[in-house]
Each structure stands twice: as structure tokens, then as C-alpha cells.
């Protein structure tokens, strides 16, 4: 067993205590203020060289001042608990049972974030390389729109990084990319009239119906990729408008969740919808929405709902260093894979081309699920990996 892993395992009780502390603080998207304060206090107690909250409400802790910058990113917001009857424990009262810590956010993704912050203790003890600046970020708003925090930090705050490590759950594997995500809205319009004589009007819902059927078939034809997998599209919401429930609908709108595999872009996805025969016959409209998001700090920031696909090439030096760091710790070769869901990597690498990979404790199947639980043995291993990678960067 490596010395770094031994040191991390000695910290296990502290790792569990810290994760329990931050899981016990509800931090739904846009309401992260209290957990940001707790994370800030921890960074300060560890002795980060600089700890600050940016204009959007993200927390940044810096160690070192070298010319090469490595960022470790973990979002501190969580999704809501859903149907409480499905939970065997109280979501925001962490419970340790049979080697698993249960609670909302243990896996997605306060576990990875907490380990990254605590790894700073090991890094400071070993001595950060003089040519490195390490920035650990507790980002916000990820659950509503991944990548927005990175858009703000890069474009508004001027953040520059040479590499990014995402701490989303990977089941202690190395992940080097995932499909992108795109939201689209399709709208048809009609002419309202009294529902007692629908032939006098033009029903927008009927115009939408064949479009829905063609979108279902489009999903089956979407591009596949050997590594990332197949692109997908599904309708996640539908609504209509009319003067009353006794009238023909004069508008209908559906919301599409489109997952983009390698080679697919916002332009290609929009063109596929526009090419549907029923879309053209209905004179429908399609667009990608842009929304303004409110943060816990009171700031507002807008972004279009396009999160680009990204993949770090297998031979990239950053990934090779990550693989070697893993081997140093665990005397075995890691599994190198991808996430099924989307992460802030859509910002760091998808938007800005910064080499990005992921390593995190917990299994991604636990994300957004009831009875979310983190295996305690993962915490020391993740903490050791973060320290080992930083020292080898």
C-alpha cells in the first residue's frame, strides 16, 4: 500500500465527519449559501493561500502560485429529495450503516468535493510543486445548467487553467468524457374557436401530434459512437394554450432533451428537427432556449441551454499522468470510461477546450436516486488520488 493511501486512510473518520457536515446542510440549486460558508471555513482552517467567493457565488480556494494551473471542480448544489416515502432515512440527516453513508448529495456530489478539499491537507504536508497553482472550486447551479459556472468564471472572472479534474462520481474509475446536452423547444400555432365547433379553427395540438411521432422515430436513427454511445432525443414536457378549456388550442409547445454524441452539434440537431416532414407541413418553429439563473448570492446570469460534447483523447499527457497516479496508489491499471450523464466538463472542455478528466467516489447510478449512499471506503481512496495526481501534475 502506498504511503499516500495510508495517510488518507488515517483520515477516514475526519472524511466521514466532514461529508456528514456538508450533507446535513440542504443546498438546492440556487440556495447554496450555507454550504458555501461551511466549505469556506474548512478551506481557511486547512490553510489555503486564498479563499474567495466570486461574483456568481462559486467558492474558489487557491494553494500555490506557480505558472501552471490545475483546477479541481466539484459542484455543491444538490437535487431535491423527490418522493420522501421512498427514502429509508431522512435525506438531510446523514446515517452511517454497514459501511455506507446515506443522505442526499453524498454521491452527487459532495463526496468528491469534500475529498478534494481534504486532500489539500496531504498536498500541503507533501509540498505542492513550485511551478503549480492548485485551485479547488465548489461550483454552483450545476444541477440546473451544467457549465454555467465555468462560463462565468472564464468569461467574466478571467479564470485560466491548464487542466481540470472533475470530482463527479466515477466509482473510482477514470472518466474522459461524455455526451453533450441540448434543450430544444418546438412550437406549433393554430387558430382558436369555440370547442363546440372545432372545424372553425385550427388545432395546434393536432399539428404537433405527427411531429411528436416523427421525433420518436428520429431517436432510432441518431448517430452512434464507439466510445460515447448513441445520441438520443426524448420529449420531456408538453403544454398547450387556448382561451379556455372550451376552445380549440391555438398553440402547442414541446420540450426536447437531446443528448449529443461525438460529431453532433447544436446546428446539426436543429437541422434534424427542421427536416421532419410534419414539422415543415405545420410551419412549426424550433429553437434553443436561453434562460437567466438566479444565484444564492443574488447575482443573475444567462446561458443558452447548449452543453457541448467533450472527450479527452486517450494519449493526452493529463490522462497518462492520471493513469500513472492511479497505478502508484493501487498497484493496478484503472478502468478508463465515460459518464452517462452530463457534468461541468461541458464548460471546462466542451466550451473552452481545457483538458479535463474525472475521478470521484461513489457510483453514478446513485445520483438523483432515493437512498443515495456513499461507500466509506471510497473516501480515503479518492482523497489519496487527488493528492497523488496534484503532486504528479
N, C-alpha and C positions, 0 to 999 in steps of 0.2 A: 504493500500500500504506500502511495506517495506521501511525503511529508505534508504537502498542501491539503490532501484529503483528510489526513489525520487531524490537522489543525481545525479544519472545518467541522469534523465530527465532534470535536471537543465543544464546539459552539452550539450543538444541536438544541439544547434547552433554550438558549437565547434566541435562536432562529424561530422556534415554535412560539415563544412568548411574543416576539415582535410581530410575527404573522398574525397571531391571535389578536393583538392590539389593533392592528390596522383593519382586519376583517370585521372587528366589532364596531367600526366606525362606518355607518352606511355612507356610500359615496356614489349615488346615482349620477348619471351623466349630467353635467352642468351644476352639480351640487357637491363638488369635491373639496370644498374649502377646509373642512375639519380634518380630513385625512391628509391634505397637503400640509397643514400645520404640524401634524404628528410626524410626518416624514421629514419635514424641515428640521424639527427638533432633533430627530435621530441623526441626520447628517451633521448637524452642528456638534452634537455630543461626540461623534466619531472623529471630528476634526477635519472636515473638508476645508479646503483653502478658501472656497467661496460658495455660498448658498444663497440663491435668489429665486424669486418668483417673477416670471416675465409678464408682459402686458396682457397675455391671454389667460394666465393663471397656471401655466406649466411650472413645475419646480425643477430647477437645474442646480446640481451640486458638482463643483469642479475640484479636481485634485491635480496638481502639477501645472506646468506652463510651457511644455515643450512644443516644438513646431508641428508635430503630428498629433492629430486629434482623433480619439476614439470615443464614440458615444454609445452608452448602453441605455436602451429605452424600454420602459415598461409603463403601461397606462394604469392609472389609479382609479378610474371610474369603473363601475360595475353595472350590469343589467339588473332589473328588478327581480323579485323572487318568483313571480308567477303565482300559480295556484298553491297556496300555503298548505293545503291538506296533503300535498304530495311530499312535503318535507317531513322527515323523521326527527329533525332537530330544528331549533329556531335559527333562521338563516344568518342573523347578525349576532348570535351568541355562540362563538366557536366551541365545538366539542371535540375532544381528542378521544378516539375509541379505536382499539385494535390497530394502532399504528397509523391511523388516518385522522387528519384534522378536517372537520366538516364545517362548512359555512360558505355563504355567498362571497365569491371573489378569491377563495383560497387558491384556485387554479387559474381563473381568468380575471385578473392575472396579478393579484397582489403577492402570490407566492414567488414568482420570478422577480418582481420588483423588489420585494423585501430582501431576497437573497443577494441581489445585485448591490443594494445599499450596504448590507452587512459584509459583503466581500471586500469593501473598502478597508475594513479592519485588517484583513490579511495582506492587502496590497500595500497599505502604509507600513505594516510591520516588515514586509519583504523589501520595500523600497521601489517606488514607481520609477521606471526608466526615465532618465533626464530628458530624453527627446519626445516624451509623450505627455499630452494633456488628456486626462480622463474626465468625461462629463457623464454623469448619471442623471437621467431625466425621468421624472414622474409626470407623464403627459396626461392630458385631459381630453374629454369629449370623444374618445376613440370609439366608444360603443355606438354613438350616433353617426359619426362620419370619420372613419379612419383616414389618416393622412392630413386632416385639417391642422392639427397641432404642428406638424412638420412644415406645412405650407406657411404657417405664421412664423415659425422660428427661423426658417431660411429666408423668406421674402421680407419679413418685417423686422426681424431681430438680427439678421445677417449671420446666423449660425453656419459655420463651416465645419465639415467633418471629413476625415479620410476613410472611415469605416463605421458601420453601425451594427450593434448586436441587439437583436430584438429578444426580449425575455418572455414572450408568449409561450404557452405550454407546448412542448415537443416530446414529452415522455422521455426526456434526457437524450434525445437524438439531435442531430444537426439538421436544420432545415434551410434550404437555399432558395426558396421562392414560393409563389402560389399564384393562382389565377387572379385576375383583376376583377373589379366590380363596377357595374354601371347601373344607374337607375334611369329608367325612361318612362315617360308618360305618353299615352296615346289617347287622342280625343276625337270623338265624332260629334257632329252637331245636327240637330233636326229642327222641326217646327212644331211648337206645341199647339194643342187644340183640346177641346173637351174630350174626356175619356169615353164618353158615350158614343162618340162618332170618330174613332181613331183614323178613319180613312181621310179625314180632312187635314190631318197633319202628317208629319214625317218623324217616325220614332227613332231617336238616336241610339237607343239600346239595340234595336233590331239591326241597325247599321253596324254596330260594334260586334254583334254575335258572330258573323263569319270571320271577322278579324281575329277574335279570340280562338276560334277553331284553327285558323292558319298559324297563329303563334304557337299553339300546342304542337303542330306538325313541324314547325321550324326548329323547335328544340331538338328533334331527332336528327336533323341534317347538319347541326353545327359542327364546327371543326374539332378534331381530336388532336392531342399532342402526347407523345410517348412519355414525357415526364409529368407535365402539369395535368394531363387528363382532358376531358371533353369540356367545351364551352356549354353553357346552359342558359335557358331563359324560362321564367315562370311568371305568371300573373299573381301578384300578392295582394292586390286591392282593386275594387271596382266601385264606382259611385256614379249616380246619375242626377240630373237636375230637371225640375219641371215646376210650373206654377203651383201645382198641388198634386195630391195623390189621386185626384180625379182628372188628371190631364196627361197627355202624351209627353214623354220625356223629350226635352229639347237639347239635352247634352248627355254625353256618357264619357267617362274617363277611366282608364285602367292604368295601374302602376306595375311596371315590369322590373323584376330583379334579374339582371343579366350578368352572368359570370363569364369572364373573358379569358380564353386560353391563349397560348403563345400565338402571336401574329394577329390577334383580333384587337381592334381599336374602337374608339368612340365613333369614328367615321364609318367603319365597316358595319358596326352594329346598327347604327341608324339607317344605313343604306338597305340592310336586310329587311327592316320593317317597312320602309318606303316602297320596296319592290313587291310586297304582298299584293296580289290582285284585288283582294277585298278592301285593302287599305286605299288603293288608288280609286276603286269604284266609289267608295264612301266619301272621297275627298277629305280623308282624315288628316290629322296633324300628329307629329311625334317630336318630342324634344327631351333634353336632359335638364332636369330642374336644378336651379341654384337656390340655396336657402341660406339665411343668416342664422347663426347659432349664438345663443347667449351663454356666457361662462359664469362660473361661481363668483368671479371677481367683478362681474357687471359689464365686462367687455363684450362686444359683439363682433363676429367675423363671419364672412360669407365664403362659400365654396360651391362649385358645381359638383354634382354627385357622380364624378368620374374618378375611379381609383385604378390606376393603370397596373397591368400585369407586370411582374418582375421575376427574373431568375438570375442568380449569381452563377456564373459558369463554373463547372466542376474543377477546373485547374486554377482558379483565381488564388493568388497568394493569401488572401484573407481566409479563404476556406481551407487552404492547406495548413495554415497556422492553427486554425480551429481543430482540424483533424489531429494534428500533432499534439496539441494541448490535451485533447481527449485521451489520446494514447498514453501520454505522460501520467495522467491521473488513474486511468482504469485498466491499463495494460491490455487494451483490446481496441479493435477498429470500430468506429461509430457507424450507426446506420445514418445515411445521408438521404433526406427525403424532402417533403413539402407539406405545407399546411393545406387543409381542405378549405378553411375559412380565410378571411382577409385580415390583414394586420396593418400597422403603421409603416410597414415596408413599402406599401404603395406610395407613401410620401418620400421616405428617405431614398429609395432606389427607383421606384416607379416614376416619380415626378422629377427627382433631382440627380439620379444616376450615381448615388453614393453606394459603394459596395456594402451589401447588407446580408446578414445571415441570422439564423435564430437558434437559440438553445434555451430551454426552460423546463422547470419541474412541473409535474402533473401531466395528465393525459388530456388532449384537446377534446375528447368526447365528453368530458365533464363540463366544458364551457356551456353556460346558459342552462344547465340541467338542474333539476331539483336534487338535493343531497350531494351537491358539489363537494368533493373531498380531495385533499392533498396527502399523498403518502409521505409520512415524516422522513423516511429515508432519502427522499428526493432532495430535501432542503440542503443538507450538507454537501451533497454531490454537486448541486447547482452552484452553491456558494464557492466551492473549490474550483469549479470550472471557470467561473467569471474571473476569479483572481488569477488562475493559471493563464488564461487567454490574454488578459491585460499585460501580464509580465512578459509574455512571449510576443506581444504585438510589435 
